Amino acid sequence: AGKAIVVNFGGWIKKEIEETQCGIYVNPHQPADFVKKIAPFLKDEKLLKAHQRAARQLGERRYSRVQISKKFAELFLSM
């Protein structure tokens, strides 16, 4: 959808979002963390657009139905 992503849990998704710069991680136990990290996006439209573009690119590259279907089919072809 090309929307910047906000996650409040760790793991591989947090790592992927941070590495691709398509969103932010916020600590769910510190509401002020959300306010602090979202503020730059409210002030800088270019920053927001860059993260939105990166989110779209990530979705198309790794999570499109075509890509997922190919990987699923490869599971059966390799048996």
C-alpha positions as a Markdown table, in Angstrom:
| # | Residue | x | y | z |
|---|---|---|---|---|
| 1 | Ala | 0.0 | 0.0 | 0.0 |
| 2 | Gly | 3.0 | 2.3 | 0.2 |
| 3 | Lys | 2.4 | 3.3 | 3.8 |
| 4 | Ala | 5.2 | 3.8 | 6.4 |
| 5 | Ile | 5.1 | 1.0 | 8.9 |
| 6 | Val | 5.0 | 1.3 | 12.7 |
| 7 | Val | 5.7 | -1.8 | 14.8 |
| 8 | Asn | 5.8 | -2.3 | 18.5 |
| 9 | Phe | 7.4 | -5.7 | 18.8 |
| 10 | Gly | 10.9 | -7.0 | 18.0 |
| 11 | Gly | 12.3 | -9.8 | 16.0 |
| 12 | Trp | 12.9 | -10.2 | 12.3 |
| 13 | Ile | 10.1 | -7.8 | 11.2 |
| 14 | Lys | 11.6 | -5.0 | 13.3 |
| 15 | Lys | 15.0 | -5.7 | 11.8 |
| 16 | Glu | 13.7 | -5.7 | 8.3 |
| 17 | Ile | 11.8 | -2.5 | 8.7 |
| 18 | Glu | 14.8 | -0.7 | 10.2 |
| 19 | Glu | 17.2 | -2.1 | 7.6 |
| 20 | Thr | 14.9 | -1.0 | 4.7 |
| 21 | Gln | 14.0 | 2.3 | 6.3 |
| 22 | Cys | 10.3 | 1.8 | 5.6 |
| 23 | Gly | 9.1 | 2.5 | 9.1 |
| 24 | Ile | 9.8 | 2.7 | 12.8 |
| 25 | Tyr | 9.9 | 0.6 | 15.9 |
| 26 | Val | 8.3 | 2.0 | 19.0 |
| 27 | Asn | 8.5 | 0.6 | 22.5 |
| 28 | Pro | 4.9 | -0.5 | 23.5 |
| 29 | His | 5.7 | 0.3 | 27.2 |
| 30 | Gln | 6.7 | 3.9 | 26.5 |
| 31 | Pro | 4.0 | 5.9 | 24.8 |
| 32 | Ala | 6.3 | 8.9 | 24.7 |
| 33 | Asp | 8.6 | 6.8 | 22.4 |
| 34 | Phe | 5.9 | 6.9 | 19.7 |
| 35 | Val | 5.5 | 10.6 | 19.9 |
| 36 | Lys | 9.2 | 11.2 | 19.7 |
| 37 | Lys | 9.7 | 8.9 | 16.7 |
| 38 | Ile | 6.7 | 10.0 | 14.7 |
| 39 | Ala | 7.3 | 13.7 | 15.1 |
| 40 | Pro | 10.0 | 13.9 | 12.3 |
| 41 | Phe | 7.5 | 12.4 | 9.8 |
| 42 | Leu | 4.9 | 15.1 | 10.7 |
| 43 | Lys | 7.5 | 17.8 | 10.1 |
| 44 | Asp | 9.2 | 16.5 | 7.0 |
| 45 | Glu | 7.1 | 15.3 | 4.2 |
| 46 | Lys | 10.1 | 14.1 | 2.2 |
| 47 | Leu | 11.1 | 11.8 | 5.0 |
| 48 | Leu | 7.6 | 10.4 | 5.1 |
| 49 | Lys | 7.5 | 9.9 | 1.3 |
| 50 | Ala | 10.9 | 8.2 | 1.4 |
| 51 | His | 9.7 | 5.7 | 4.0 |
| 52 | Gln | 6.4 | 5.2 | 2.1 |
| 53 | Arg | 8.4 | 4.4 | -1.1 |
| 54 | Ala | 10.6 | 2.0 | 0.7 |
| 55 | Ala | 7.6 | 0.2 | 2.2 |
| 56 | Arg | 6.1 | -0.2 | -1.3 |
| 57 | Gln | 9.4 | -1.5 | -2.7 |
| 58 | Leu | 9.7 | -4.0 | 0.1 |
| 59 | Gly | 6.2 | -5.2 | -0.4 |
| 60 | Glu | 6.6 | -5.6 | -4.1 |
| 61 | Arg | 10.0 | -7.3 | -3.8 |
| 62 | Arg | 9.4 | -9.7 | -0.9 |
| 63 | Tyr | 5.7 | -10.0 | -0.3 |
| 64 | Ser | 3.9 | -9.8 | -3.6 |
| 65 | Arg | 1.5 | -12.7 | -4.4 |
| 66 | Val | 3.7 | -13.5 | -7.4 |
| 67 | Gln | 6.8 | -13.8 | -5.3 |
| 68 | Ile | 5.1 | -15.8 | -2.5 |
| 69 | Ser | 3.5 | -18.1 | -5.0 |
| 70 | Lys | 6.8 | -18.8 | -6.7 |
| 71 | Lys | 8.4 | -19.7 | -3.4 |
| 72 | Phe | 5.5 | -21.9 | -2.5 |
| 73 | Ala | 5.7 | -23.8 | -5.8 |
| 74 | Glu | 9.5 | -24.2 | -5.4 |
| 75 | Leu | 8.8 | -26.1 | -2.2 |
| 76 | Phe | 7.0 | -28.8 | -4.1 |
| 77 | Leu | 9.4 | -28.8 | -7.1 |
| 78 | Ser | 12.3 | -29.5 | -4.8 |
| 79 | Met | 10.8 | -32.6 | -3.3 |
